[in-house]
Amino acid sequence: MADTPAQAPVFQIQRVYLKDLSLEQPNSPAILLEQEQPTVDIQLGVDAQPVTDGIFEITVSATVQTKVQDKTVFLVEAKQAGIFEIRNLPEDQMGPILGIACPQIVYPYLRGNVADVIQRGGFPPVHLAEINFQAMYEQQQAQAAGQASPIVTQ
């Protein structure tokens, strides 16, 4: 029975940190005088990397680009990361933990940092929408399964 505590599942946040952040305004100041409403393009990504045995780094990234016609108003690229200790979990649970649970913890920090840097750049903050990481994870799994065994439909 002495071995039982060592086998208990472990899920702990070690640290959440801002890994990378940049704001570019390549066409300022002229673009700031434009009266046309800019378009906003937002791209999100999740990456999970093992650091050492039982320790993983989860990175959620966002790219926010606004344009007026073909000229960039501003471009923000941000990466928010977390270090998680995850041990003694069944292998079939690791994917959902790394692809759903961990990004859900890290994402609110990313949202805040992106809104803050855009506002500090002199613009109204862009608030990233809530993300359903479970749906995103399931879509990625379906795409991976589809690539492994393509289904031909007519």
HELIX and SHEET records of a PDB file:
HELIX    1   1 PRO A    5  GLN A    7  5                                   3    
HELIX    2   2 ALA A   30  LEU A   33  5                                   4    
HELIX    3   3 GLU A   91  PRO A   96  1                                   6    
HELIX    4   4 ILE A   97  ALA A  101  3                                   5    
HELIX    5   5 CYS A  102  ARG A  120  1                                  19    
HELIX    6   6 PHE A  133  ALA A  148  1                                  16    
SHEET    1   A 4 VAL A  10  GLU A  24  0                                        
SHEET    2   A 4 LYS A  71  ARG A  87 -1                                        
SHEET    3   A 4 ILE A  55  VAL A  68 -1                                        
SHEET    4   A 4 THR A  39  THR A  52 -1                                        
END                                                                             
